[in-house]
Amino acid sequence: MPPEPGAHTLLRIAGADSLHWAGAPPAWALSALACAPWVVVRRARGDGVGIAVGVRGAARAERLAAWLHPDQVLECLTPADLAARRGWSRSTRRAQVPALAALDAVDALLRAHGLAWGPCGSVGFELASGTAAAGPTSDLDITVPAPQPLARAVAAALLASLARLAVRVDVQLEVPQGAVALAEYAHARGSVALRTVEGVRLVSDPWAAHAGAAA
């Protein structure tokens, strides 16, 4: 496992006892972990308690913050790992879940633009855990590493290509200081929202050395 796993990384654990909670966890969180003992790394500071992670429940509103000591990680899968595995090609749920069925096309589009990528959100969780997490109306969330500035013309072209697919694709560009939404960056004429471990900041250049500072 990387010393500091990035946001959207999925971590397999032994169970609920591996986590530190701010209070007593609700029953749905314990049930979710019993079915699929996986948590997702949050974009937040661990503050010495451990890795900041989140627990997913069956309902959209069922999300819970927790902390995990690195020694408790049994398996680590990044979005890039999931893309490399291409597990969706073996999924029996592609016909029922358009977001899964669209992954081949997304892979081809991102490769054509010379960009690495990986699925996250409900689709990423399903591919990592093997449990049904995405549904017929689920969006497809993906993350694209962008350590160097991406031309807005390239961003706009990619966005237009993805918009032709049968499912809504939400792309986050992972920049050195955090993440920005591809859709916002492609059309921005001023500041964009940069998601950092300290929260959301408005910045004029997501790749600037001090992009974490307000614009």
C-alpha positions in Angstrom: 0.0 0.0 0.0 1.2 3.6 -0.7 2.3 5.4 2.4 -0.5 7.9 1.9 -3.2 6.4 -0.3 -4.9 9.0 -2.5 -8.6 9.9 -2.5 -10.9 7.3 -4.0 -8.5 4.5 -3.2 -10.4 1.4 -1.9 -9.1 -0.4 1.1 -10.2 -3.9 2.2 -10.2 -4.4 6.0 -11.1 -7.2 8.4 -14.3 -5.5 9.5 -15.8 -2.7 11.6 -13.5 -3.3 14.5 -10.6 -2.2 12.3 -12.0 1.4 12.2 -11.9 4.3 14.6 -15.2 6.2 14.8 -16.2 9.7 16.1 -19.1 8.0 17.9 -21.0 4.7 17.9 -21.5 3.6 14.3 -25.1 3.1 13.1 -26.4 -0.3 12.3 -26.4 0.2 8.6 -22.6 0.8 8.7 -22.0 -2.4 10.6 -24.2 -4.3 8.2 -22.5 -2.8 5.1 -19.0 -3.7 6.4 -20.2 -7.3 7.2 -21.3 -7.7 3.6 -18.4 -5.9 1.9 -15.5 -5.0 4.3 -14.2 -2.2 2.0 -13.8 1.5 2.8 -12.8 4.4 0.5 -10.2 7.0 1.2 -11.6 10.5 1.8 -10.0 13.7 0.8 -9.3 14.8 4.3 -6.5 14.8 6.9 -6.2 11.9 9.2 -4.9 14.3 11.9 -2.8 11.5 13.5 -5.7 9.2 14.0 -5.1 7.2 10.8 -6.2 7.3 7.2 -9.4 9.3 6.6 -11.9 6.8 5.1 -15.6 6.6 4.4 -18.1 3.7 4.7 -20.7 3.3 2.0 -24.2 2.0 2.8 -26.9 0.9 0.4 -28.7 4.2 0.3 -27.2 7.4 -1.1 -27.6 9.1 2.3 -25.7 6.3 4.1 -22.2 7.6 4.2 -20.1 7.7 7.3 -16.6 9.1 8.1 -14.1 6.9 10.0 -10.3 6.5 10.4 -8.2 3.5 9.7 -4.7 2.7 10.9 -2.4 1.6 8.0 -1.6 -1.7 9.7 -5.3 -2.7 9.3 -5.3 -2.5 5.5 -5.5 -6.0 3.9 -5.8 -4.9 0.3 -5.4 -1.6 -1.6 -6.9 -0.8 -5.0 -6.6 2.5 -6.7 -8.9 3.7 -9.5 -6.0 3.1 -11.9 -5.7 -0.5 -10.6 -9.4 -1.1 -11.3 -9.0 0.3 -14.8 -6.0 -2.0 -15.4 -7.9 -5.0 -14.2 -10.8 -4.4 -16.6 -13.0 -6.4 -14.2 -16.1 -4.9 -15.9 -15.5 -7.1 -18.9 -16.4 -10.1 -16.8 -19.3 -8.5 -15.0 -22.7 -10.3 -15.4 -24.4 -6.9 -14.6 -23.4 -5.0 -17.7 -26.8 -5.3 -19.3 -28.5 -4.0 -16.2 -26.1 -1.2 -15.3 -25.3 1.3 -18.1 -22.4 2.7 -16.1 -20.7 -0.6 -16.3 -21.5 -1.2 -19.9 -19.9 2.2 -20.8 -16.5 1.5 -19.3 -15.0 0.0 -22.6 -15.9 3.2 -24.4 -14.6 5.4 -21.6 -11.3 3.5 -21.6 -11.0 3.9 -25.4 -11.7 7.7 -25.2 -9.2 8.3 -22.4 -6.5 6.3 -24.1 -7.1 8.2 -27.4 -6.4 11.4 -25.4 -3.3 9.9 -23.9 -4.8 10.1 -20.4 -4.7 7.6 -17.5 -7.9 7.1 -15.6 -9.8 5.0 -13.2 -13.4 4.4 -12.0 -14.5 5.5 -8.6 -17.9 6.1 -6.9 -20.4 3.2 -6.9 -18.9 1.6 -10.0 -15.4 1.6 -8.5 -16.7 0.2 -5.3 -18.6 -2.6 -7.1 -15.5 -3.5 -9.2 -13.3 -3.7 -6.1 -15.6 -5.4 -3.7 -17.6 -7.7 -6.0 -20.9 -6.6 -4.5 -23.6 -4.8 -6.4 -23.3 -1.1 -5.7 -24.2 0.7 -8.9 -27.7 0.7 -10.4 -29.6 1.3 -13.6 -29.6 5.1 -13.1 -26.1 5.4 -11.6 -23.7 8.0 -13.0 -20.2 6.9 -13.9 -17.6 8.6 -11.7 -14.0 8.5 -12.9 -10.8 10.2 -11.9 -8.0 11.3 -14.2 -4.5 12.0 -12.9 -3.4 15.4 -14.2 0.0 16.2 -12.7 0.7 18.7 -15.5 -1.7 21.4 -16.8 -4.3 20.1 -19.2 -5.2 22.4 -22.1 -8.7 23.7 -21.9 -9.2 22.7 -25.6 -8.3 19.1 -24.7 -10.6 19.2 -21.7 -13.5 20.5 -23.8 -12.9 17.9 -26.5 -12.9 15.1 -23.9 -16.0 16.4 -22.2 -17.8 16.6 -25.6 -16.8 13.0 -26.4 -18.0 11.7 -23.0 -21.3 13.5 -23.4 -22.2 11.3 -26.4 -22.2 8.2 -24.2 -25.5 6.7 -22.9 -24.6 7.4 -19.3 -23.6 10.6 -17.5 -19.9 10.6 -16.8 -18.5 12.8 -14.0 -14.8 13.3 -14.3 -12.5 14.7 -11.6 -9.0 15.9 -12.6 -6.5 14.9 -9.9 -4.1 17.8 -9.7 -1.1 18.1 -7.3 -3.1 20.1 -4.7 -6.4 18.3 -5.0 -9.1 17.8 -7.6 -11.2 19.9 -10.0 -14.3 18.9 -12.1 -13.5 18.4 -15.7 -16.8 20.0 -16.7 -16.1 23.1 -14.6 -12.5 23.5 -15.8 -13.3 23.0 -19.5 -15.7 25.9 -19.5 -14.4 28.2 -16.8 -13.6 31.8 -17.6 -12.5 32.6 -14.1 -11.9 30.7 -10.8 -12.7 27.0 -10.4 -13.5 25.0 -7.3 -10.4 23.0 -6.1 -11.2 20.2 -3.6 -8.3 19.8 -1.1 -7.8 18.1 2.2 -8.5 21.4 3.8 -11.8 21.9 2.0 -13.0 23.6 -1.2 -11.1 26.6 -2.4 -11.6 28.9 -5.4 -8.5 29.2 -7.6 -7.6 30.7 -10.9 -5.0 28.0 -11.7 -5.4 24.5 -10.3 -1.8 23.7 -11.1 -0.3 26.8 -9.4 2.3 26.0 -6.7 0.0 27.5 -4.1 -3.3 26.5 -5.6 -4.6 25.7 -2.1 -4.8 29.4 -1.5 -8.0 31.3 -2.4 -8.0 33.1 -5.7 
